[in-house]
Amino acid sequence: MPDSDADELEAIKRRKMQEYERKRAIIERQAAESKSALQKPKPEDDLNFVKSKLLGRGQEVLDAALFQYPKPTQEVVKYIANLYRTGQLNEDIPGEDLYDLFHSLGMMVRLNTTISYVKDGKRVPLSQKFKKGTA
């Protein structure tokens, strides 16, 4: 019987050790995931970073692209932010260049545009002129 008690004790030790190893592996995996989550820049951070580098109507173009093509635009923003962080891009981006970039990627971003004229020192949209019927 002493051998069976020793065998039982060894089996218990083995089970406890396996349980301990499993828990340790889970804790290490969670620590690694939280560390990688801290190192990855958040999409909001990339968006704000890229918005700070836009000139002219760049923010308007980016906002319209985000509204019309949300997921592809987020990928483009992430890529642009990465270019800035790696030093491959150093200059600010004019709105026209950003619009051309989206156009070349097949994303036809539609912007709100109006045609207006000045009458008696006031800016009047052309649509109002047609509504009134005055020429």
C-alpha positions as a Markdown table, in Angstrom:
| # | Residue | x | y | z |
|---|---|---|---|---|
| 1 | Met | 0.0 | 0.0 | 0.0 |
| 2 | Pro | 2.8 | 2.5 | 0.5 |
| 3 | Asp | 3.5 | 2.3 | -3.2 |
| 4 | Ser | -0.1 | 3.2 | -4.1 |
| 5 | Asp | 0.0 | 6.1 | -1.7 |
| 6 | Ala | 3.2 | 7.4 | -3.3 |
| 7 | Asp | 1.7 | 6.9 | -6.7 |
| 8 | Glu | -1.5 | 8.8 | -5.7 |
| 9 | Leu | 0.6 | 11.6 | -4.2 |
| 10 | Glu | 2.7 | 11.8 | -7.5 |
| 11 | Ala | -0.6 | 11.9 | -9.5 |
| 12 | Ile | -1.9 | 14.7 | -7.4 |
| 13 | Lys | 1.4 | 16.7 | -7.7 |
| 14 | Arg | 1.3 | 16.2 | -11.5 |
| 15 | Arg | -2.3 | 17.4 | -11.8 |
| 16 | Lys | -1.5 | 20.5 | -9.6 |
| 17 | Met | 1.6 | 21.2 | -11.6 |
| 18 | Gln | -0.4 | 21.0 | -14.9 |
| 19 | Glu | -3.1 | 23.3 | -13.5 |
| 20 | Tyr | -0.5 | 25.7 | -12.4 |
| 21 | Glu | 1.2 | 25.7 | -15.9 |
| 22 | Arg | -2.2 | 26.2 | -17.6 |
| 23 | Lys | -3.0 | 29.2 | -15.4 |
| 24 | Arg | 0.5 | 30.7 | -15.9 |
| 25 | Ala | 0.1 | 30.3 | -19.7 |
| 26 | Ile | -3.3 | 32.2 | -19.6 |
| 27 | Ile | -1.8 | 35.0 | -17.5 |
| 28 | Glu | 1.2 | 35.3 | -19.8 |
| 29 | Arg | -1.1 | 35.4 | -22.9 |
| 30 | Gln | -3.3 | 38.1 | -21.3 |
| 31 | Ala | -0.2 | 40.2 | -20.5 |
| 32 | Ala | 1.1 | 39.9 | -24.0 |
| 33 | Glu | -2.3 | 40.9 | -25.5 |
| 34 | Ser | -2.6 | 43.9 | -23.3 |
| 35 | Lys | 1.0 | 44.9 | -24.1 |
| 36 | Ser | 0.4 | 44.6 | -27.8 |
| 37 | Ala | -2.9 | 46.6 | -27.4 |
| 38 | Leu | -1.0 | 49.4 | -25.8 |
| 39 | Gln | 1.6 | 49.5 | -28.5 |
| 40 | Lys | -0.9 | 49.6 | -31.4 |
| 41 | Pro | -2.0 | 53.1 | -32.2 |
| 42 | Lys | -5.8 | 53.4 | -32.0 |
| 43 | Pro | -7.7 | 54.3 | -35.1 |
| 44 | Glu | -8.9 | 57.5 | -33.5 |
| 45 | Asp | -5.3 | 58.5 | -32.8 |
| 46 | Asp | -4.4 | 57.9 | -36.4 |
| 47 | Leu | -7.4 | 59.9 | -37.6 |
| 48 | Asn | -6.6 | 62.9 | -35.4 |
| 49 | Phe | -3.0 | 62.7 | -36.3 |
| 50 | Val | -3.7 | 62.7 | -40.1 |
| 51 | Lys | -6.3 | 65.5 | -39.6 |
| 52 | Ser | -3.6 | 67.6 | -38.1 |
| 53 | Lys | -1.5 | 67.2 | -41.2 |
| 54 | Leu | -4.2 | 68.3 | -43.7 |
| 55 | Leu | -4.3 | 71.7 | -45.4 |
| 56 | Gly | -7.1 | 73.6 | -47.1 |
| 57 | Arg | -10.2 | 71.6 | -47.6 |
| 58 | Gly | -8.4 | 68.4 | -46.6 |
| 59 | Gln | -10.6 | 67.9 | -43.5 |
| 60 | Glu | -13.7 | 68.3 | -45.5 |
| 61 | Val | -12.5 | 65.7 | -48.1 |
| 62 | Leu | -11.5 | 63.3 | -45.3 |
| 63 | Asp | -14.9 | 63.7 | -43.5 |
| 64 | Ala | -16.8 | 63.1 | -46.7 |
| 65 | Ala | -14.6 | 60.0 | -47.5 |
| 66 | Leu | -15.2 | 58.7 | -44.0 |
| 67 | Phe | -19.0 | 59.1 | -44.4 |
| 68 | Gln | -19.1 | 57.6 | -47.9 |
| 69 | Tyr | -16.4 | 54.9 | -47.6 |
| 70 | Pro | -15.8 | 54.2 | -43.8 |
| 71 | Lys | -13.7 | 51.1 | -43.8 |
| 72 | Pro | -11.5 | 51.8 | -46.8 |
| 73 | Thr | -10.9 | 55.3 | -45.6 |
| 74 | Gln | -9.8 | 54.1 | -42.2 |
| 75 | Glu | -7.3 | 51.8 | -43.9 |
| 76 | Val | -6.0 | 54.8 | -46.0 |
| 77 | Val | -5.7 | 56.9 | -42.8 |
| 78 | Lys | -3.8 | 54.2 | -41.0 |
| 79 | Tyr | -1.4 | 53.9 | -44.0 |
| 80 | Ile | -0.9 | 57.6 | -44.2 |
| 81 | Ala | -0.2 | 57.8 | -40.4 |
| 82 | Asn | 2.3 | 55.0 | -40.7 |
| 83 | Leu | 4.1 | 56.9 | -43.5 |
| 84 | Tyr | 4.4 | 59.9 | -41.2 |
| 85 | Arg | 5.6 | 57.8 | -38.3 |
| 86 | Thr | 8.3 | 56.0 | -40.4 |
| 87 | Gly | 9.5 | 59.3 | -41.8 |
| 88 | Gln | 8.6 | 58.5 | -45.4 |
| 89 | Leu | 6.1 | 61.4 | -45.5 |
| 90 | Asn | 7.0 | 64.8 | -43.9 |
| 91 | Glu | 4.9 | 67.4 | -45.6 |
| 92 | Asp | 1.3 | 68.4 | -44.9 |
| 93 | Ile | -1.3 | 67.2 | -47.4 |
| 94 | Pro | -3.4 | 69.7 | -49.3 |
| 95 | Gly | -7.1 | 68.8 | -49.7 |
| 96 | Glu | -6.7 | 68.5 | -53.5 |
| 97 | Asp | -4.0 | 65.9 | -53.2 |
| 98 | Leu | -6.0 | 63.9 | -50.7 |
| 99 | Tyr | -9.0 | 64.1 | -53.1 |
| 100 | Asp | -6.8 | 62.9 | -55.9 |
| 101 | Leu | -5.5 | 60.0 | -53.7 |
| 102 | Phe | -9.0 | 58.8 | -53.0 |
| 103 | His | -9.9 | 59.2 | -56.7 |
| 104 | Ser | -6.9 | 57.2 | -57.8 |
| 105 | Leu | -7.9 | 54.4 | -55.3 |
| 106 | Gly | -11.4 | 54.3 | -57.0 |
| 107 | Met | -13.2 | 56.1 | -54.2 |
| 108 | Met | -15.2 | 58.8 | -55.9 |
| 109 | Val | -15.7 | 61.1 | -52.9 |
| 110 | Arg | -18.6 | 63.5 | -53.5 |
| 111 | Leu | -18.2 | 66.9 | -51.9 |
| 112 | Asn | -21.0 | 69.4 | -51.3 |
| 113 | Thr | -20.4 | 72.3 | -53.7 |
| 114 | Thr | -22.5 | 75.3 | -54.5 |
| 115 | Ile | -22.2 | 77.9 | -57.2 |
| 116 | Ser | -23.0 | 81.4 | -56.0 |
| 117 | Tyr | -22.7 | 85.0 | -57.3 |
| 118 | Val | -22.5 | 88.4 | -55.6 |
| 119 | Lys | -25.5 | 90.7 | -56.0 |
| 120 | Asp | -25.6 | 94.0 | -54.1 |
| 121 | Gly | -22.7 | 93.0 | -52.0 |
| 122 | Lys | -24.4 | 89.7 | -50.9 |
| 123 | Arg | -23.4 | 86.2 | -51.8 |
| 124 | Val | -26.5 | 84.5 | -53.4 |
| 125 | Pro | -26.6 | 80.8 | -54.4 |
| 126 | Leu | -27.3 | 80.2 | -58.1 |
| 127 | Ser | -30.2 | 77.9 | -57.1 |
| 128 | Gln | -32.1 | 80.9 | -55.6 |
| 129 | Lys | -31.7 | 82.8 | -58.8 |
| 130 | Phe | -33.4 | 79.9 | -60.7 |
| 131 | Lys | -36.1 | 79.6 | -58.0 |
| 132 | Lys | -37.0 | 83.3 | -58.3 |
| 133 | Gly | -37.0 | 83.1 | -62.1 |
| 134 | Thr | -34.9 | 86.2 | -62.5 |
| 135 | Ala | -32.2 | 86.2 | -65.0 |
